[in-house]
Amino acid sequence: MVRKVLLIFALVQVVFGSDMAPWNYDDTMKWGDDYPFCDGNEQSPIDIKDAMEKEFDNLLSFSTNYMTCITGTLFNNGHTVQFNVDESEPSRLIFQGPLGSQPYKLLQFHLHWGSDSTKGSEHTLDGQAFPAEIHLVHVNASLDGPLGKRGDLAVVGLFIEVGENAKMAFQPLVEKLPSLKNKDDSTSITINMADILGGVEDFSKWTTYLGSLTTPGCNEIVTWINMEDPIKMAEEELKELRTLINSDKKPMVDNFRPPLELKDRKLYKNMPKAT
Ligand SMILES: *[C@@H]1O[C@H](CO)[C@@H](O)[C@H](O)[C@H]1NC(C)=O
């Protein structure tokens, strides 16, 4: 079991550890020069609009231990601040909804944000950008080969708006930021997922589509689930994020990829079952 976990971890690193060619957010349309998948037809993010209502057999579900404290490593990877769940942690799973019976295990989360609060999210809602977006990245818990096919990952995206977060959910993370100024700075941290997700008023309001990683290599292996209800972060906390330094030794801001065309894909909106 441990070996399998290590194997998956190594394979995930291959996909995410995209420092083969350096990249940044100056011209995201050029990513395809070094990372051909970025020019594909099933890319993320997208503008979320005109979703088709669809009834899914079961509610999107979280394992009962999901909304608890999780220990991991928080680090500056040169493009964002990311939290990697410790391998010793019991699996936190999501399943059902658009994922069917296949459980997906939480690996990491990270954020995207703007240089000011008029922008920062990757997905947009009817053309509207939010000041930030958080991505909870999950891997097919039964995966026994390399990452590389559609549906290998399930990412839950949440918009972040400016406001008082009743649970002070991001406070523990924000307090660590001064020690994570530069690429590869890292620290251990315990995050309460109940607080992070506590701001979601209605977990049945989401859309789903098939897309990609939003950073190079842009692999088209992601089932996206985008929550409609934004969560909140204080402007002061967003300001702290903007003090981080990226891999070009510049302020880590506007680390979002603008929306791409839906093209031939379908965007579904969960229609809660009549009870
Ligand atoms: C998850 O991985 C297993 C093992 O590779 C595979 O059989 C299954 O089809 C995958 N599930 C999805 C939804 O891709």
The ligand as an ORCA input file, in Angstrom:
! r2SCAN-3c Opt
* xyz 0 1
  C      -9.889      4.672    -11.849
  O      -8.752      3.847    -11.992
  C      -9.061      2.458    -12.169
  C      -7.736      1.706    -12.177
  O      -6.888      2.224    -13.181
  C      -9.864      2.266    -13.431
  O     -10.217      0.914    -13.588
  C     -11.128      3.126    -13.365
  O     -11.832      3.045    -14.579
  C     -10.768      4.575    -13.084
  N     -11.983      5.352    -12.921
  C     -12.261      6.430    -13.662
  C     -13.586      7.067    -13.400
  O     -11.494      6.870    -14.507
*
